[in-house]
Amino acid sequence: MDNADQSLKNRAKAVRLIGIANELLAMARELEIGETTPALPSLNEVGIAGGGRSAVTKDHPMWCELARQTYDDRRRRTKIFKSEDLFGEPAWDILLDLFIAAKMRRRVSVTSACIGAAVPSTTALRWIAVLERQELLVREADPGDARRVYVKLSARGYDAMLEYFASASRSVVLMDDAPPHAAAAR
């Protein structure tokens, strides 16, 4: 196996380990604070409206890490090129933020989604409305505080993000999951 193949395989394993490590950290936190997994909010509550999962696209712990890297890469471009005007794509930033939140089982307020989009609030709110019309996200009022509204991916939005990351990283996952003789044939 040449160095490029080995490097790609090592990277795939590293990304997979990061996903596993994130899951272990979440479990350790649950144990530390005395909560068990059932006490965590359900995906229906915080991440996915309808709680659905695609029958077509297999979920993978690595997708959360890839979404984080994608989001971080977008922030890095702005910093390196010293311009916030070159790389604007607030809808994608909002979808990434909500996907990561769903995977981490945390809620995202509209205000937080606006901040995460790295654009003025009015622009982010406009894009939230567009994503809502496209049925990629939904808004929900906070039952404990009438002033706060949460946003989360709809089942359609979550499935689309799964499909995106599954197809965007298929070579990494396929190479990592392939039998040794199949990887050698590449």
N, C-alpha and C positions, 0 to 999 in steps of 0.2 A: 504494500500500500504506500503510495507516495505521500509526501508531506502535506499537500493540499487536501487530500482525502482524510488524512489523520486529523488535520487541523479542523476541518468541517465537522468530523465526528466528535472531536473533543468539545467543540463549541456547542453542538447539539446536546451533549451530555451535561455541559455546564448549565445551559439554559434549563434543562430538565431538573437538575439538582436545585437550582434557584427556586423553581416552582415548588418542589418538595419541601425545601427549607422554609418557604413562606407558609406552607400548610402546617409544618411542625411548629413554627413560631405562633401561629394562630391557636393551635391546640395547647401549647404551653401557656399562652396567655389565658385561655379558658380555665386551665387547671389552677393557675396562679390566683385568679380572681374568684375562683370557686363556682364558675358557671360551666355547664355542660353544653354540648352542641344544641340540644333542643331549646335551651334558653336563648340562643342567638336568634335574632330576627330572621324570619323566613325570607327566601328570595322573593317571594310574593310581596312581602312588606317593604323591602328595601331596594331590591335590584331589578326585578322583572315583573312588570304588570302581567297578571295572568299566570305567573309562575311557570310558564311553559319552557320546554327545552325542545330543540329541533330533533326530530327523529332522523334527519338526514345528516346533520353535522355533529360529530362526536366532540364533546367538550374536553378540554385538556387543561391541566393546571398551568401549563406554559403560556397560555394565551394571555393571562393577566400580566405576566412579566413582559411579554412582547408588547402589550398595550402600554405598559409603563415606559418601556424603552422608546416606543414611538412618540409618546407624549414628551418625554425628556429630550429626545432628538429635536423635536419641534421648538422647544424652548432654547436649546443650544444654538440652533441656526440663528435665531433672533439675536442672541447674545454675541455670537461670533461676527455676524455681519452688521451688528450695531444698527439695526433698523427693524422697527416693528411693522413697517409698511410692506415689506417684501414677501412675507410668508403667511399672510392671513388666511385662515380657514377655520373660522369659529365653529361651524357645524361639526367638523371632524373633531375638534378639541372637546366639544361638549359630549359627543358620542364616546370618545376615548375615556373621558372622566367618568361618565355614567357606567361604562362597561367595567372599568377598574373598581368602581364603588360596588357594583353588583357582585363582582368576584370576591371583594373584601367584606361583603355584607354590611355596608354602611350606607346611610342615607345622605342624599345631597340636596341641600336647599337650593332654591332658585338663585339666591344671592351667591352661594358657593359656585354654582355652575357658571354664573356670569364671570366671576373672578377667574375660574379655571379656563375660560375661553380666551382670556388675555386680550379682550377688546372692551370698549366702553359698554356699560350696562345696557344702554338702549340697543346697541348692535346685538349683544348676546340675547336679549329678550326677543328681538326680532327673529333670530335664528332658532330659539327655543320654540317660538310659535310655528315656524316652518317645519321643524322636526315633529312637532305635535300634529300638524296637519298631515304630514307624511306617515303618521302613525308609527313613528320610531321611538317616541317617548310619550310619557303621560305625566300630568301634574296631579299632585294629591295634597290636600290641605292637612296640616298638622292638627290632629284632634285635640292636642294639649295646648296649642297656641294658635289662635285664629290669625295671627299676623304672619305666620310662617307657612310657606308652600314648598313641598318637595317635588323633585322631578326624578324620574327613573325610566329606564329603557322599557319599552313595551316588549311583549314576547317577540313580536316581529323584529324590533330593533336589536334585541339580544341575539336572536338567531342570525341576523345579518352580520353582526359583529363576530359571532362564532365562525360563520362561513368565511368572512374576510380573513381572520387570523389563521384558520385552517388552511385556506388556499395560499395565503402569503407565506406561510412557514412550512408548506407541505414537504419540501425537500429535506428540511431539518428533521421533522418528525418521521418521515418515511425512512430516512437513512438511519436514524436512531433505532427505529422499531424493526428494521429489515433484518432477516437472517444473515449471518456472516457471509455466506456464499453470494448473496444478492448484492451486498455492499461491495464485495470484491470485484464484482462484474461491472460496476460503474466506472 
